[in-house]
Amino acid sequence: MLLEVSGLSVDYVLDRADVRAVDNVSFTLDRGEFLGIVGESGCGKSTLLFAIAQLLAPPARIAAGSVTFKGDNLVGLTDRQLSSVRWRDMSVVMQSAMNALNPVKSIGAQFRDAMRAHGKTSRDEIATRSAEVLRMVGIDQAHLRSYPHQLSGGMRQRAMIAMALLFTPDLVIMDEPTSALDVVAQRSLMVQIKELQRSLGFAIVFVTHDMSLVSHFSDRLMVMYAGQVDELGATRAIFSAPNSTSGGSSDTDMNALTVIAWSALVVTTTMPPANWPVA
C-alpha cells in the first residue's frame, strides 16, 4: 500500500462558524494504481487533494484524521520535513498551469529551480533531465527556453506534468489538469499520462468532472458528495451499478454519479438516454 487516508476531515475556520469541507474521508491507494475522484463543484475534491499533499493554507485546517504515505503520517509535519517528500516522492499537477507556472521565468529555469531545491546542482545533470522529461510528454527540448505565455494550453499542462516527473515520484496528484483543454487535447493528454504511468509505475490520484475520462482511464473511482465519500470501488462496477446518494429506492432518486454524468452529457447531446432519471 502506497497511500492510506483515514478519517480525514478538513474545516474552513471562519469568524461565525467552522465549515466542514471534507468529512471523514478514508481510502487507500496501491502502487501504480489510478484513482479517479469525481463530484459536483464544491463537494470538497480539491480541498481533499490539498490536504493529502499538505498544501492547505488558512483558513483551511485538518480537523481530524491521518494521511499515511509510504508508512509515514504526513499530518503535522513541518515544511522542512515535508520538503523531503514533495516532488521527490509525491508531486502535484495544479488545475490551471498558467496560474501555477511562473510567468516571468522560462520553463527550463523553473525546472532548474525545482531540481536545485532538492539537491541537484550539476548544470549538465539538470539540463539532461529537463530535456528528458519534456520529451516524455511530447514537447521539444527547445521549449525549455520558452515562457508559459508562449505555449498553448495543452503544452503548458504537459510542461506541468513534466515538472511533476522530474524525480520520478511514486505518487502524482492531479487536480483537473484537462479542464481548460478542448476534447481532442484532453484525450491526447490522458493517453500520454496513462502511457507514462505504465512505463514509470507511479500511482495517480486524479480529480475531474469529465466522466468519460475516468471511465476509460481509472482503475477505481471515488464519488464525493457534500464532503463525504458517496461511492468507492472499481470504476466499471460503479458505472454498472451506482448507489443512491440519499439511500432511497424510488425511481426519482438521483445518485451523485448520475448528476455528474448528466451534467457532462448535456454538452455533447440534446437528449438523455431513455433510462436516465430526470430531476
Beta strands, then each sheet from edge to edge (+ up, - down):
strand 1: 3-12
strand 2: 19-29
strand 3: 34-39
strand 4: 60-69
strand 5: 72-73
strand 6: 90-93
strand 7: 171-175
strand 8: 203-207
strand 9: 220-225
strand 10: 228-234
sheet 1: 2+ 1- 4+ 5-
sheet 2: 6+ 7+ 8+ 3+ 9+ 10-
end
